[in-house]
Amino acid sequence: MAAKSATTPLPGPSTTPPAAPTTSASTTIRPVPTYGEVIAATVLKSTHDQMRKSISIDLITACQREVNFLRMIDRKAPVLYEANVVENAIRRYEMYWLPMQAAKPDLNNIPPLDVHWVWHCHMLCPSSYEADCIAICGSIVDHKLLSSEEIQQRYEQSVSTWSSYCRDEPYDFLNSNAQLAGGTNANYTKKSTYDIAAAVQRQRNFNYQVSLPHFTAPKFLKDAIDRYLNFLLLKQTYFDQFLTPCYDFDLVWHTHQVHPAAYQRDCTAIFGALLKHDDTVNDRAINSKLMKGEQITKKLWTTHFKDGFWRRGCMYRGHVSPVFLGFESQDLSTISYGHIHIPSISLKKIPAQREQLRLKLLYGSKKITTFNADLWDKQVTRDSFSLVWQPTEGNASTSIVKFPFEKKNPKELTVELELFDKAFLQKRDIIKLQGRLLLEQLLPPPNSKTPQAITHMFLETIDRDRNLRAKVNLTTSISLNRELELIAGEFIEQPLEADTRLWTLCQSAALNRAALVPGAPVHVATHTLIDTRDGAKYIAQIVHSAALLLSMVLVYGTEQRLLCMSHLIGADSLPSKDQLDPNLQFLPHLSSPEERVFIVLNRDGDFAIIKGCWNGFQRKVSGDRRHRGKSGAPGQLNVELFNLLRNTVQKLQLPGADGSTLFLIGDAQARLNGRRMHCRSTATAEHIASIFSIGTLFILCNPDKVRGRQESVSVGHQCQKWPMTLACGYGRPVPSNRFLANGNEGGFDATPALLAMYGGYGGDYCGIEVAHGAGVDGVCGADAGGCGSCSACAACGAGACGSCGGCGSCGGCGGCGG
């Protein structure tokens, strides 16, 4: 552990507080206010530097590993949230892992993934973890986060160690679950007093809050660690108060806790006891324990620190993990046509030694491709030998074979293998083997969440006198070629009804939730998109409310299955570029009042972030005898699309340099002045939402005035006539930049809305000068901003001083405290 200060030790809660230096950068003496029953101390018990020295692990590295681990669980192994898998993992964790590690501690031992996950969740309640460990195995089992390289190096040895300890229990949790399919797990009685299964589900919500890319940026994490130290300083001074973190330093707190020995050691040095962590406090209603804790935390934070409690990209994202919002997975079994891709083929168990090999693939009677291999120097009959065909490095294609299919006209895939020697350009000693696969064997299995399939087949000799076999493994995936025709519906104003599905989704997506009351008007249009080739249908609902700062796209599949959603996000969710490292400024950020951002999400989480910003607009100026006129320029929308699954960034401009309104995003394309969309991806709903999001950004960011449908202009885009922009809400009451710039007209107070959307930018938003005292700069020196869950912070009693985040970061903290 890092050495404590020799002159001013870190006291526990019962120790007399030292005199803190008045020049500390993080500790500022202010007048002593009283908040209900909480009386602020004149000084904190320790300084920021003293607190930093008391932390005994490298928090930046550990935080990056923590985020990567959480992303792996969410993206690669969501099955670990399923109840039966969790229950089995708890059994394996308590019966085998804890006793094994207690008997022979080894921090480099890698647990099975399911065991690691429930272990991780258990450690997030440190007091229960310590008590349960002692009860189960007699000692506290330590843990540390490892790098991916360390995990790779230690994996095989860890499997061996596990197998030696419990021979009858598979290391792979999928094999273990298969063994327990008969229900033998029901006889197991868990030993831990802590409800680990419930903690797993709560952790799913936390994971979503910290899942955006900026949570791995070193500069962002360095600031988060500084804020965590501030949190510890407050907790040390006000140990009896329930204080709540923001998500940036809540992540740091979690990371600290999953190093149990270091956390216990550091807490004892700082507090004289273990700092408890309560993540069961998730009620964000007014006067709830969480809200009261946040209110106290913000006010104490403002008293003692220069920087505000609210911070861009660190707050509650407005809703829980998407899996709890009612999304459903797309049913891939309904796909009736497209292309089959084969990314790789492997040939194993070659039955005879020959000099040459030829592998031919046919779909129906049509030859697809042929592969040849020279085997004269290979021992092909060995069990370990295999031939693998896959795309070469530098090849833009991700597959080696591609061919079209139609379910209404199914054909077989035939694989023919020839083994032969060559003599004077002639084949001799030929062996022929053949195998067939039905179309349904090449397609994803029913209820599959991915468009991939892995198929195993045996090739057998055509000559019945011989009985030889070879094995082929095929990896297949499918792509589409959908042409969707837009049948646009009209926008209808309707009042929001409480406790309806639309109410819940609007509550999740609105940036100014202060205006969300029963009867609040929203404008809704329902559009139909039909594939004329097979009749596949999607429904896209566009929902707008200027007062709610709400622009939302909902995409439904068959039987009104909600497949995905996109909606505006603000400064609560995204950082500014100043919070990111110079080499990471390509990560999604919101750094200008002119920028607007949509997030696209589905049942599995975030799919993409789409940012738009208008450039090049110049108003037309009429000339006279003394002044030359200016023709004006309509400008264009600059778009950045961040694919969060592929970690890629795509940039485009609308209209393009040639004036075209055609745009391509990922595997889809559309035109602003057209009615057709083309999509090659099985993630059709997500691409539809992305297309409508770009169309909506074209409306929200455009600084030009709104024109009537019959109005024609010589300068400016014809948005009033383009099918896509009309379908996205052109001419409707949308929360556009123009609306925000003119928000004070008509009695609308734009300040809370601006704070929710942008955070603090020095008081000038889209050309509107915010009135003094409106809570932007913050008389307490705190950053302005908020999530819009209340109006100008009135709900938490702070008035509009900006001390608690401007318009409503009330409810923006992490769903836990200590």
C-alpha positions in Angstrom: 0.0 0.0 0.0 1.2 3.5 -0.7 2.7 5.2 2.3 0.6 7.6 4.3 1.7 11.2 5.0 4.2 11.2 7.8 3.0 14.5 9.2 -0.8 14.3 8.7 -2.1 10.7 8.9 -5.4 9.8 7.4 -7.8 9.5 10.3 -10.8 7.2 10.7 -14.2 8.6 11.6 -13.5 8.9 15.3 -10.1 10.6 14.9 -9.6 14.3 15.4 -9.5 15.9 11.9 -6.2 17.5 10.9 -6.0 21.1 9.8 -6.2 21.0 6.0 -4.1 23.5 4.1 -6.2 26.3 2.7 -4.2 26.2 -0.6 -5.4 22.7 -1.6 -6.6 22.6 -5.2 -9.5 20.3 -4.4 -10.5 21.6 -0.9 -12.0 25.1 -0.7 -13.2 26.6 2.6 -16.7 28.2 2.2 -19.2 29.6 4.6 -20.7 26.8 6.8 -24.3 26.1 5.5 -26.8 23.8 7.1 -28.8 21.3 5.0 -31.6 20.0 7.0 -29.9 17.9 9.7 -26.5 18.0 7.9 -24.1 20.7 9.0 -21.2 21.2 6.7 -17.7 21.0 8.2 -15.4 24.0 7.7 -12.7 21.7 6.3 -12.4 18.1 5.2 -10.5 15.6 7.3 -7.8 15.0 4.7 -6.4 16.6 1.6 -6.8 15.3 -1.9 -3.1 14.3 -2.1 -3.4 12.4 1.2 -6.4 10.5 -0.1 -4.6 9.6 -3.4 -1.7 8.1 -1.5 -4.0 5.9 0.5 -5.1 4.0 -2.6 -2.9 0.9 -3.2 -3.9 -0.2 -6.8 -3.5 1.3 -10.2 -7.0 2.5 -10.7 -6.8 3.7 -14.3 -5.5 0.3 -15.6 -8.0 -1.5 -13.4 -10.9 0.6 -14.6 -10.2 -0.1 -18.2 -10.1 -3.8 -17.4 -13.3 -3.6 -15.5 -15.1 -1.9 -18.4 -13.8 -4.4 -20.9 -15.0 -7.3 -18.6 -18.5 -5.8 -18.3 -18.7 -5.3 -22.1 -17.7 -8.9 -22.7 -20.5 -10.1 -20.4 -23.1 -7.8 -22.1 -22.1 -8.3 -25.7 -20.5 -11.8 -25.8 -22.3 -13.7 -23.0 -25.7 -12.2 -22.3 -26.8 -15.8 -21.4 -25.1 -15.1 -18.1 -28.1 -13.1 -17.1 -30.5 -16.0 -17.5 -31.9 -17.3 -14.2 -31.0 -21.0 -14.6 -27.4 -20.1 -15.7 -26.9 -17.8 -12.8 -28.2 -20.3 -10.3 -25.9 -23.0 -11.7 -23.0 -20.5 -11.6 -23.6 -19.7 -7.9 -23.5 -23.5 -7.2 -20.2 -23.9 -9.0 -18.8 -20.7 -7.3 -19.7 -21.8 -3.8 -19.0 -25.6 -4.2 -15.7 -25.4 -6.1 -14.2 -22.0 -6.8 -14.1 -20.4 -3.3 -12.9 -23.6 -1.6 -10.3 -24.2 -4.3 -8.9 -20.6 -4.1 -9.0 -20.6 -0.3 -7.0 -23.9 -0.2 -4.4 -22.7 -2.6 -4.7 -18.9 -3.4 -3.6 -17.9 -6.8 -4.6 -14.5 -8.2 -3.5 -15.5 -11.7 -6.0 -18.4 -11.8 -8.8 -17.7 -14.3 -12.2 -18.9 -13.2 -14.9 -20.1 -15.6 -16.7 -17.1 -17.1 -20.0 -17.8 -15.3 -18.2 -18.2 -12.0 -16.2 -15.1 -12.6 -19.4 -13.1 -13.3 -21.3 -14.1 -10.0 -18.0 -13.7 -8.1 -17.7 -10.2 -9.5 -21.3 -9.3 -8.4 -20.8 -10.8 -5.0 -17.7 -8.6 -4.4 -19.8 -5.5 -5.0 -21.2 -5.9 -1.5 -18.0 -6.0 0.4 -19.4 -6.6 3.9 -21.5 -9.6 2.8 -18.7 -10.9 0.6 -16.3 -11.0 3.6 -18.9 -12.7 5.9 -19.9 -15.2 3.2 -16.3 -16.1 2.3 -15.5 -16.8 5.9 -18.6 -18.9 6.4 -18.1 -20.9 3.1 -14.3 -21.5 3.1 -12.8 -19.9 6.2 -11.0 -17.0 4.7 -11.5 -14.0 2.4 -10.7 -15.0 -1.2 -8.8 -12.2 -3.0 -9.2 -11.2 -6.7 -7.6 -8.9 -9.2 -8.5 -7.9 -12.7 -6.2 -9.2 -15.4 -5.3 -8.0 -18.9 -6.5 -10.0 -21.9 -2.9 -11.1 -22.5 -2.6 -12.4 -19.0 -5.8 -14.3 -19.3 -4.6 -15.9 -22.6 -1.4 -16.9 -21.0 -3.0 -18.4 -17.9 -6.1 -20.0 -19.5 -4.9 -23.5 -20.2 -3.2 -23.8 -16.8 -6.4 -22.5 -15.1 -8.5 -25.2 -16.9 -6.1 -27.8 -15.8 -6.2 -26.6 -12.2 -10.0 -26.6 -12.2 -10.2 -30.1 -13.7 -7.8 -31.4 -11.1 -9.9 -30.0 -8.2 -13.3 -31.1 -9.5 -13.0 -33.8 -12.2 -16.7 -34.3 -12.7 -17.6 -30.6 -13.1 -16.8 -29.1 -16.6 -14.8 -25.9 -16.7 -17.0 -24.7 -19.6 -20.3 -23.4 -18.1 -22.2 -24.4 -21.3 -21.3 -28.0 -20.8 -22.1 -27.7 -17.1 -25.6 -26.3 -17.9 -26.1 -29.2 -20.4 -25.4 -31.7 -17.6 -27.9 -30.0 -15.4 -30.7 -29.9 -17.9 -32.5 -32.6 -16.0 -32.9 -30.2 -13.0 -30.3 -31.6 -10.6 -29.4 -28.0 -9.7 -32.8 -27.7 -7.9 -31.4 -29.9 -5.0 -28.6 -27.4 -4.3 -29.0 -25.0 -1.4 -27.0 -21.9 -1.7 -24.6 -21.0 1.1 -24.1 -17.3 0.7 -26.5 -15.0 2.7 -26.2 -12.3 0.0 -28.7 -12.5 -2.9 -26.2 -12.9 -5.7 -28.9 -13.6 -8.3 -30.7 -10.3 -7.7 -27.3 -8.5 -7.7 -26.6 -9.9 -11.2 -29.8 -8.3 -12.6 -29.1 -5.0 -10.9 -25.6 -5.1 -12.4 -27.1 -5.3 -15.9 -28.5 -1.8 -15.4 -25.2 -0.5 -14.1 -23.3 -2.0 -17.0 -25.5 -0.2 -19.5 -24.9 3.2 -17.8 -21.1 2.8 -18.2 -21.1 1.1 -21.6 -20.4 4.0 -23.9 -16.8 4.2 -25.4 -15.6 7.2 -23.4 -15.6 5.1 -20.2 -12.3 3.6 -21.4 -10.6 6.9 -22.3 -7.6 7.5 -19.9 -8.2 11.2 -19.5 -11.9 10.6 -18.7 -10.9 7.9 -16.2 -8.2 10.1 -14.6 -10.8 12.7 -13.9 -13.2 10.1 -12.6 -10.5 8.9 -10.2 -10.0 12.4 -8.9 -13.8 12.7 -8.4 -13.8 9.3 -6.6 -11.1 10.7 -4.2 -13.4 13.7 -3.6 -16.2 11.3 -2.8 -14.0 9.4 -0.3 -13.0 12.8 1.2 -16.7 13.6 1.7 -17.5 10.1 3.1 -14.6 10.3 5.5 -15.8 13.6 6.8 -19.5 12.8 6.8 -19.3 9.0 7.5 -22.8 8.8 8.9 -24.4 10.3 5.7 -25.7 8.3 2.8 -23.8 9.8 -0.2 -24.4 8.9 -3.9 -21.8 8.8 -6.7 -22.1 9.8 -10.4 -21.5 6.9 -12.8 -18.0 7.9 -13.7 -16.6 7.5 -10.2 -19.2 4.8 -9.3 -17.3 2.8 -11.9 -14.0 3.5 -10.1 -15.7 2.5 -6.8 -16.8 -0.8 -8.3 -13.3 -1.4 -9.6 -11.8 -0.7 -6.2 -14.2 -3.2 -4.6 -13.3 -6.1 -6.9 -9.8 -6.0 -5.4 -11.1 -7.2 -2.0 -7.8 -7.2 -0.1 -6.7 -3.8 -1.3 -10.2 -2.3 -0.7 -10.3 -3.6 2.8 -6.8 -2.4 3.5 -7.5 1.1 2.0 -10.8 1.5 3.7 -9.3 0.7 7.1 -6.6 3.3 6.5 -9.1 5.9 5.4 -12.2 5.2 7.5 -11.1 2.8 10.2 -13.7 0.4 8.8 -14.9 -1.1 5.6 -16.9 1.3 3.4 -20.2 -0.4 2.6 -21.7 -0.2 -0.9 -25.5 -0.4 -1.3 -26.6 -0.9 -4.9 -30.2 -1.9 -4.0 -31.2 1.8 -3.8 -32.7 2.3 -7.3 -35.9 4.3 -6.6 -35.5 7.7 -8.3 -38.8 9.1 -7.0 -38.8 12.4 -5.2 -38.0 12.0 -1.4 -36.6 8.5 -2.0 -33.5 7.5 -0.2 -31.5 7.8 -3.4 -32.8 11.3 -4.2 -32.2 12.5 -0.6 -28.7 11.1 -0.7 -28.0 12.8 -4.0 -29.3 16.1 -2.7 -27.0 16.0 0.3 -24.1 14.8 -1.8 -24.4 17.7 -4.3 -24.7 20.3 -1.7 -21.7 19.1 0.3 -19.8 18.7 -2.9 -20.5 22.3 -3.8 -19.4 23.4 -0.4 -16.0 21.7 -0.5 -15.0 21.5 -4.2 -14.5 23.9 -7.0 -15.7 21.6 -9.8 -19.4 20.6 -9.9 -20.9 17.3 -9.0 -22.7 17.1 -12.3 -20.4 16.2 -15.2 -21.0 15.5 -18.9 -21.1 11.9 -19.9 -21.3 10.7 -16.2 -24.9 10.8 -15.3 -27.9 8.5 -15.5 -28.7 7.9 -19.2 -32.5 8.3 -18.7 -33.5 4.7 -18.7 -32.6 1.2 -17.6 -30.9 -1.4 -19.7 -32.9 -1.7 -23.0 -33.6 -5.4 -22.2 -36.1 -4.1 -19.6 -37.8 -1.7 -22.0 -39.8 -4.4 -23.8 -37.7 -4.9 -26.9 -37.8 -8.2 -28.7 -35.2 -9.9 -30.9 -35.8 -10.0 -34.6 -37.1 -13.4 -35.8 -34.5 -14.5 -38.4 -36.6 -17.5 -39.4 -39.0 -15.2 -41.3 -36.3 -14.2 -43.7 -37.3 -15.7 -47.1 -34.4 -14.7 -49.4 -30.9 -13.3 -49.4 -27.3 -14.4 -49.8 -25.5 -17.1 -47.9 -21.8 -16.4 -47.1 -19.2 -18.9 -46.1 -16.5 -17.2 -44.2 -14.5 -20.4 -43.6 -14.4 -24.1 -44.6 -12.2 -26.7 -42.8 -11.6 -30.2 -44.0 -10.6 -32.9 -41.4 -10.1 -36.6 -41.2 -8.9 -37.0 -44.8 -9.1 -40.8 -45.3 -6.3 -41.5 -47.7 -2.9 -40.1 -48.7 -2.8 -38.5 -52.1 -0.7 -35.8 -53.8 -3.6 -33.5 -54.9 -6.9 -32.5 -53.5 -9.9 -30.7 -55.1 -12.9 -29.5 -53.2 -15.9 -28.4 -55.3 -19.1 -26.6 -54.0 -22.4 -26.6 -55.9 -25.7 -25.1 -55.0 -28.3 -27.0 -56.8 -26.8 -27.8 -60.1 -24.7 -24.6 -60.3 -21.1 -24.7 -59.4 -20.1 -22.1 -56.9 -16.4 -22.5 -56.5 -13.5 -24.9 -56.5 -10.5 -25.2 -54.1 -7.3 -27.0 -54.9 -4.5 -28.1 -52.6 -1.1 -29.6 -53.2 -0.6 -32.4 -50.5 2.5 -34.2 -51.7 4.6 -33.2 -48.7 1.7 -33.4 -46.1 0.8 -36.2 -43.8 -2.9 -35.8 -44.4 -4.2 -38.9 -42.7 -3.1 -37.8 -39.2 -6.0 -36.9 -36.9 -4.5 -33.6 -36.2 -4.2 -32.5 -39.8 -6.8 -30.1 -41.3 -7.1 -27.8 -44.3 -8.7 -24.4 -43.7 -9.9 -22.0 -46.4 -10.7 -18.4 -45.3 -10.3 -14.9 -46.7 -6.7 -13.8 -47.1 -5.3 -10.8 -45.3 -6.0 -7.6 -47.1 -9.1 -9.1 -48.8 -12.0 -6.7 -48.4 -14.4 -9.6 -48.5 -15.2 -11.4 -45.2 -16.3 -14.6 -47.0 -14.8 -17.0 -49.5 -18.1 -18.1 -51.0 -21.3 -16.2 -51.6 -24.5 -17.4 -53.4 -28.2 -16.3 -53.4 -31.0 -18.4 -51.9 -34.8 -18.3 -51.8 -36.8 -20.3 -49.3 -39.6 -20.9 -51.8 -37.1 -22.5 -54.1 -34.8 -24.4 -51.7 -31.7 -26.3 -53.1 -29.0 -28.5 -51.6 -25.4 -27.5 -51.1 -23.3 -30.3 -52.5 -19.6 -30.6 -51.5 -17.5 -32.9 -53.7 -14.0 -34.0 -52.7 -11.5 -35.5 -55.0 -8.2 -37.0 -53.9 -5.7 -38.1 -56.6 -2.1 -38.5 -57.7 -0.8 -37.1 -60.9 1.2 -38.8 -63.6 2.0 -37.1 -67.0 -0.8 -34.6 -66.4 -3.3 -37.4 -65.8 -5.2 -38.2 -62.7 -4.8 -41.6 -61.2 -5.8 -43.4 -58.0 -8.8 -41.1 -57.7 -11.0 -41.2 -54.6 -14.3 -39.3 -54.7 -16.3 -38.3 -51.7 -19.5 -36.3 -51.5 -21.9 -34.8 -49.0 -25.1 -32.7 -49.1 -26.7 -30.1 -46.9 -30.3 -28.9 -47.0 -30.9 -25.1 -47.2 -32.3 -25.1 -43.7 -29.0 -26.5 -42.4 -27.2 -23.5 -43.8 -29.5 -20.9 -42.2 -29.4 -19.7 -38.6 -31.3 -22.1 -36.3 -34.8 -21.0 -35.0 -34.7 -18.3 -32.3 -31.1 -17.5 -33.1 -30.0 -14.0 -32.2 -27.2 -13.9 -34.8 -27.2 -14.5 -38.6 -24.5 -17.1 -38.3 -24.6 -20.9 -38.2 -21.9 -23.6 -37.8 -22.6 -26.8 -39.7 -20.7 -30.1 -39.6 -21.1 -32.7 -42.4 -19.5 -35.9 -43.5 -18.4 -36.7 -47.0 -18.7 -40.3 -48.0 -17.4 -42.3 -51.0 -19.5 -42.4 -54.1 -18.1 -45.8 -54.9 -20.0 -48.3 -52.7 -17.1 -50.7 -52.7 -15.2 -48.3 -50.5 -16.3 -47.0 -47.1 -14.2 -43.8 -46.6 -15.3 -40.6 -44.9 -14.0 -37.0 -44.4 -15.4 -34.3 -42.2 -16.2 -30.8 -43.3 -17.0 -27.8 -40.9 -18.8 -24.9 -42.5 -19.4 -21.5 -41.0 -22.2 -19.7 -42.7 -23.9 -16.3 -42.4 -26.7 -14.6 -44.3 -27.1 -11.2 -45.8 -30.2 -9.6 -47.3 -31.0 -7.4 -50.3 -34.1 -5.7 -49.1 -35.8 -3.0 -51.1 -38.2 -1.3 -48.8 -40.9 1.1 -50.0 -42.0 3.9 -47.7 -45.7 4.3 -47.3 -45.9 7.5 -45.1 -48.6 8.2 -42.6 -49.6 11.6 -41.4 -48.5 13.2 -38.1 -51.3 13.3 -35.5 -51.2 15.3 -32.3 -52.2 13.1 -29.3 -52.1 13.5 -25.5 -49.8 11.2 -23.6 -51.6 8.8 -21.3 -49.8 7.7 -18.1 -48.8 4.1 -17.7 -49.1 3.3 -21.3 -46.3 1.8 -23.5 -45.8 5.1 -25.3 -45.6 6.9 -22.0 -42.8 4.6 -20.8 -40.9 5.0 -24.0 -41.3 8.8 -24.0 -40.2 8.9 -20.4 -37.1 7.0 -21.3 -36.2 9.2 -24.4 -37.3 12.7 -23.4 -34.5 15.1 -22.4 -36.8 17.5 -20.6 -38.8 15.1 -18.3 -40.0 18.0 -16.3 -42.6 18.6 -19.0 -43.7 14.9 -19.0 -47.2 15.1 -17.4 -50.4 13.2 -18.3 -52.0 14.9 -21.3 -48.7 16.4 -22.6 -49.1 16.6 -26.4 -46.8 14.6 -28.7 -46.9 14.4 -32.5 -46.8 10.8 -33.8 -46.6 9.5 -37.4 -46.8 5.8 -38.2 -45.1 4.8 -41.5 -45.1 1.4 -43.2 -42.1 0.0 -45.0 -42.8 -3.0 -47.3 -40.4 -5.2 -49.2 -42.3 -5.7 -52.4 -40.4 -8.9 -53.2 -41.6 -11.0 -50.2 -44.1 -8.8 -48.5 -42.0 -8.3 -45.3 -43.3 -5.4 -43.4 -41.8 -3.0 -40.8 -43.6 -0.2 -39.0 -41.7 3.0 -38.1 -43.2 5.4 -35.6 -41.8 8.9 -35.4 -42.6 10.8 -32.2 -41.8 14.5 -31.5 -42.4 16.9 -28.7 -40.6 20.2 -28.7 -41.4 20.9 -25.0 -40.2 17.5 -23.9 -37.1 17.8 -26.1 -38.2 14.5 -27.6 -37.4 13.1 -31.0 -37.8 9.3 -31.1 -38.0 6.6 -33.7 -39.6 3.2 -32.9 -39.3 0.3 -35.3 -41.7 -2.7 -35.1 -41.6 -6.0 -36.8 -44.3 -8.6 -37.3 -47.0 -8.8 -34.6 -46.1 -5.3 -33.2 -42.8 -6.6 -31.9 -40.7 -3.6 -30.8 -37.3 -4.3 -32.4 -35.4 -1.1 -31.8 -35.5 2.6 -30.9 -33.5 5.7 -31.5 -33.7 8.9 -29.6 -31.9 12.1 -28.9 -29.3 12.1 -26.1 -27.7 15.0 -24.4 -24.7 16.0 -22.2 -25.8 13.6 -19.4 -24.8 10.7 -21.7 -21.8 12.1 -23.7 -18.7 14.0 -22.7 -17.2 17.0 -24.4 -14.1 16.5 -26.5 -12.1 18.3 -23.8 -12.7 15.3 -21.5 -11.1 12.9 -24.0 -7.4 12.3 -24.8 -6.2 14.1 -27.9 -5.8 10.8 -29.8 -9.3 9.7 -28.8 -11.3 12.7 -30.0 -13.0 10.4 -32.6 -15.0 8.8 -29.8 -18.6 10.1 -29.5 -18.8 13.4 -27.8 -21.1 16.4 -27.7 -19.0 19.6 -27.8 -21.0 22.3 -29.4 -24.6 23.7 -29.1 -25.0 23.1 -32.8 -24.4 19.4 -32.5 -27.4 17.0 -32.0 -27.0 13.3 -31.3 -29.2 10.2 -31.7 -28.5 6.8 -30.1 -29.8 3.6 -31.7 -30.5 0.7 -29.4 -32.1 -2.7 -29.4 -32.7 -5.5 -26.9 -29.0 -6.2 -26.6 -27.9 -2.6 -26.0 -26.6 0.3 -28.0 -26.2 -0.3 -31.7 -24.9 3.1 -33.0 -24.5 6.8 -32.2 -25.3 9.3 -34.9 -24.2 12.9 -34.6 -25.2 15.8 -36.9 -24.0 19.3 -37.2 -24.9 21.9 -39.8 -22.2 23.8 -41.7 -22.0 26.4 -44.4 -25.4 28.1 -44.1 -25.6 31.7 -45.2 -28.8 33.7 -45.4 -29.7 35.5 -48.6 -29.2 39.2 -48.4 -30.9 41.5 -50.9 -28.9 44.2 -52.4 -29.6 47.9 -53.2 -28.0 50.7 -55.0 -25.3 51.1 -52.2 -24.8 47.5 -51.1 -24.2 44.4 -53.1 -26.5 41.5 -52.2 -25.4 38.0 -51.2 -26.9 35.0 -52.8 -26.8 32.9 -49.6 -26.0 29.2 -49.2 -28.1 26.4 -47.8 -25.2 24.6 -46.2 -25.1 20.9 -45.5 -25.4 18.4 -42.6 -22.2 16.7 -41.5 -22.9 13.3 -40.0 -20.7 11.0 -37.9 -22.0 7.5 -37.4 -20.3 5.4 -34.7 -21.0 1.7 -35.0 -20.7 0.6 -31.4 -20.6 -3.1 -32.4 -17.8 -2.9 -34.9 -16.0 0.1 -33.3 -15.9 2.0 -36.6 -16.6 5.6 -37.5 -18.3 6.7 -40.7 -18.5 10.3 -41.9 -20.8 11.7 -44.6 -22.2 15.0 -45.8 -25.8 15.7 -46.9 -26.3 16.7 -49.6 -23.0 15.4 -51.0 -20.5 17.4 -53.0 -22.4 16.6 -56.1 -25.7 17.8 -54.6 -27.1 14.2 -54.2 -29.2 13.4 -51.2 -28.3 9.7 -51.5 -26.5 8.5 -48.3 -25.0 5.1 -47.4 -24.7 4.0 -43.8 -23.3 0.7 -42.9 -25.2 -1.9 -45.0 -28.1 0.4 -46.0 -28.8 3.4 -48.2 -31.6 5.9 -48.8 -32.3 9.3 -50.3 -33.8 12.3 -48.5 -35.9 13.0 -51.6 -36.9 9.4 -52.2 -39.2 6.7 -50.8 -37.0 3.7 -51.0 -34.5 2.2 -48.6 -32.0 -0.6 -49.5 -30.6 -2.9 -46.7 -28.2 -5.8 -46.9 -28.0 -6.4 -43.2 -30.1 -8.7 -41.1 -30.2 -5.9 -38.6 -32.8 -4.2 -40.8 -34.7 -2.6 -38.0 -31.6 -0.9 -36.7 -30.7 0.4 -40.1 -34.2 1.7 -40.6 -33.9 3.6 -37.3 -30.6 5.0 -38.3 -31.9 6.3 -41.6 -34.9 8.0 -40.0 -32.4 9.4 -37.4 -30.3 11.0 -40.1 -33.5 12.4 -41.7 -34.5 13.9 -38.4 -31.1 15.4 -37.8 -31.4 17.1 -41.2 -34.5 18.8 -39.8 -33.2 19.5 -36.2 -29.9 21.0 -37.2 -31.0 23.0 -40.3 -30.9 26.7 -39.4 -33.0 27.8 -42.4 -36.6 28.8 -41.8 -39.4 26.2 -42.2 -41.3 26.6 -45.5 -44.8 25.5 -46.6 -45.2 22.6 -48.9 -46.1 24.7 -51.9 -43.4 27.2 -51.3 -40.5 27.1 -53.8 -37.1 28.7 -53.2 -34.1 29.4 -55.3 -31.7 29.0 -52.4 -32.2 26.3 -49.8 -33.1 22.6 -49.7 -36.5 21.5 -50.8 -37.2 19.8 -47.4 -40.9 20.7 -47.7 -41.2 18.5 -50.7 -38.8 15.6 -49.9 -40.6 12.4 -48.8 -38.0 11.4 -46.2 -37.8 14.8 -44.4 -41.6 15.1 -44.4 -41.8 11.6 -42.9 -39.3 12.6 -40.3 -41.4 15.6 -39.1 -40.4 18.6 -41.2 -42.8 21.5 -40.4 -43.9 19.9 -37.2 -43.2 21.1 -33.6 -39.8 19.4 -33.2 -37.0 20.3 -30.8 -34.9 21.8 -33.5 -31.9 24.2 -33.0 -34.2 27.0 -34.3 -36.8 26.1 -31.6 -34.2 26.2 -28.9 -32.7 29.5 -30.2 -36.2 31.1 -30.1 -37.4 29.2 -27.1 -38.2 32.3 -25.0 -40.8 33.4 -27.6 -44.3 32.4 -26.7 -43.6 32.0 -23.0 -41.4 28.9 -23.3 -38.5 28.9 -20.8 -35.6 27.5 -22.9 -33.1 27.5 -20.0 -33.9 24.0 -18.6 -34.1 22.6 -22.1 -30.8 24.0 -23.1 -29.1 22.7 -20.0 -30.5 19.2 -20.5 -29.4 19.2 -24.1 -26.0 20.7 -23.9 -24.7 21.1 -20.4 -22.9 24.4 -19.8 -21.3 26.3 -22.6 -20.7 29.7 -21.0 -24.2 31.1 -21.3 -24.5 31.4 -25.1 -26.7 28.7 -26.7 -27.5 28.7 -30.4 -27.4 32.5 -30.5 -29.7 33.0 -27.4 -28.3 34.9 -24.5 -29.5 33.2 -21.3 -30.7 35.6 -18.7 -28.6 36.2 -15.6 -29.6 34.0 -12.7 -31.1 31.3 -14.9 -28.8 28.7 -13.5 -26.3 28.3 -16.3 -23.0 29.4 -14.9 -23.9 28.5 -11.4 -23.1 31.0 -8.6 -21.5 28.1 -6.7 -19.0 27.5 -9.5 -20.6 24.1 -10.4 -20.9 22.9 -13.9 -24.3 23.4 -15.4 -26.3 20.7 -16.9 -28.8 18.1 -16.1 -31.0 15.3 -17.2 -34.3 17.1 -17.2 -35.9 15.2 -14.5 -37.0 18.3 -12.8 -37.2 22.0 -13.7 -34.3 24.2 -12.8 -33.4 22.0 -9.9 -36.5 23.1 -8.0 -37.2 19.5 -7.0 -34.1 19.2 -4.9 -34.5 22.6 -3.2 -31.4 24.2 -4.8 -33.3 26.8 -6.7 -31.6 27.7 -10.0 -28.1 28.5 -8.8 -26.6 25.8 -10.8 -25.2 24.1 -7.8 -26.8 20.8 -8.6 -26.5 20.7 -12.3 -28.8 23.4 -13.7 -32.1 22.0 -14.9 -32.2 18.7 -13.2 -29.4 16.3 -12.7 -31.7 15.3 -9.8 -31.9 11.6 -10.3 -28.8 11.7 -12.5 -26.5 9.9 -10.0 -25.6 6.3 -9.9 -28.2 3.9 -8.4 -26.2 3.2 -5.3 -24.6 4.8 -2.3 -22.6 4.4 0.8 
